[in-house]
Amino acid sequence: MTSSVTLLRTAAVIALLQFVAHTSIFVFSTPKHGPAEATVIEVMQSHSFNFSGSVRSYWDLYFGYGLLAALNCLIEAVLFWQLATLATRSLRDLRPIIALFTAANLAYAAMVLKFFFFVPLVPDLAIATCLGGALLCGRRSEVALG
């Protein structure tokens, strides 16, 4: 069981690092790819539209979704740490939750691969690997205990 706990805690730390990196890069970065990038950002910020009764710019949506993604990383970090604590007693009831987040991180990785670039793919794959490993280790422990 301790291998599963270690893997869940490792996933929690990776998710926390992902939160810190995503938040700091997203909130504090400035355009560095030249005037074209600055122009796109300016246009995204300066043109607002009515979205379902609320006036928002594309920048509002972009920035809001970025913050939601960062918050999701923090929620995962806390959840994985709590699951590790619960796994010290029994992993059996936690398996569906861990499997769900394994699949979710694989889906995140697929979306990152399609819509972003390589660097953010690494933590999602690492988290999915840790969670999948926790499932396998827990299963082996339960079979061995029998």
DAPE-V388121 format. One record per run of one state. SS is the DSSP state (helix for helix, strand for strand, loop for the rest). FROM is the first residue (numbers start at 1). TO is the last residue. Records with the same first field share a line. If there is no record, write none. Layout:
SS=FROM-TO + FROM-TO
This chain:
loop=1-1 + 29-34 + 47-47 + 52-53 + 88-91 + 116-118 + 146-146
helix=2-28 + 35-46 + 58-87 + 92-115 + 119-145
strand=48-51 + 54-57
